[in-house]
């Protein structure tokens, strides 16, 4: 079990939404005995039920920036546009706050980061009670984080609304 950083509930994966917990458990399963897993360890065929809700983000250095490499279809619907190839700080105007701190902690501490809270980046934030997200580090060489793998769900406000799980709020 890895130490999970982040908001209240971070130490209780058994209480997380099944999609968020599924991403975390998959990361634990592919994690080598020493170091971190890399993108080469991620097999989309092993997690078909999670694919609409996951995202991959490239970590660029000098300066440190984060760019969407892959975004699941549920997240794209919530955001109202394709995000692949876009930098998080360009797509999400308030990325410089808490969310940016989570990404920085992930890169610096090589630990997963969990967040449960208000929706910040969806097109229609009033449609949702909140969101849950996990981001986990990937490192091709097992040491230096070069990608972020994550999963996100948004909890709808209306009881009759179909639950949309999304990949965002990174």
BELBEL-V504220 format. One record per residue. N is the residue number from 1. RES is the residue in one letter. PHI is phi in whole degrees, -180 to 180 (NA if undefined). Layout:
N,RES,PHI
N,RES,PHI
This chain:
1,X,NA
2,X,-96
3,X,-71
4,X,-111
5,X,-88
6,X,127
7,X,-79
8,X,-53
9,X,98
10,X,-60
11,X,-89
12,X,-126
13,X,-57
14,X,-64
15,X,-97
16,X,-77
17,X,-58
18,X,-56
19,X,-67
20,X,-64
21,X,-63
22,X,-61
23,X,-64
24,X,-63
25,X,-65
26,X,-65
27,X,-60
28,X,-62
29,X,-68
30,X,-95
31,X,-69
32,X,-70
33,X,-59
34,X,-120
35,X,81
36,X,-106
37,X,-73
38,X,-115
39,X,-57
40,X,-63
41,X,-88
42,X,-81
43,X,-117
44,X,-56
45,X,-65
46,X,-82
47,X,-135
48,X,-60
49,X,-70
50,X,-95
51,X,-53
52,X,-63
53,X,-110
54,X,-103
55,X,-148
56,X,-121
57,X,-129
58,X,-78
59,X,-101
60,X,-104
61,X,-118
62,X,58
63,X,-86
64,X,-71
65,X,-141
66,X,-126
67,X,-129
68,X,-62
69,X,-100
70,X,-146
71,X,-135
72,X,-66
73,X,-64
74,X,-65
75,X,-69
76,X,-59
77,X,-60
78,X,-65
79,X,-82
80,X,77
81,X,-168
82,X,-74
83,X,-112
84,X,-54
85,X,90
86,X,-91
87,X,-81
88,X,-60
89,X,-71
90,X,-90
91,X,-83
92,X,-112
93,X,-57
94,X,-103
95,X,-63
96,X,-75
97,X,-95
98,X,-57
99,X,-64
100,X,-60
101,X,-60
102,X,-63
103,X,-65
104,X,-63
105,X,-62
106,X,-60
107,X,-67
108,X,-75
109,X,-103
110,X,55
111,X,-129
112,X,-63
113,X,-133
114,X,-106
115,X,-141
116,X,-131
117,X,175
118,X,-74
119,X,-77
120,X,-119
121,X,-116
122,X,-71
123,X,-61
124,X,-120
125,X,-62
126,X,-68
127,X,-77
128,X,-127
129,X,-77
130,X,176
131,X,-148
132,X,-134
133,X,-148
134,X,-126
135,X,-124
136,X,-129
137,X,-82
138,X,-125
139,X,-143
140,X,-53
141,X,-94
142,X,84
143,X,-125
144,X,-97
145,X,-63
146,X,-122
147,X,-147
148,X,-119
149,X,-112
150,X,-147
151,X,-143
152,X,-145
153,X,-133
154,X,-112
155,X,-98
156,X,-67
157,X,-78
158,X,-80
159,X,-62
160,X,-94
161,X,-78
162,X,-63
163,X,-65
164,X,-104
165,X,-101
166,X,-131
167,X,-110
168,X,-162
169,X,22
170,X,-72
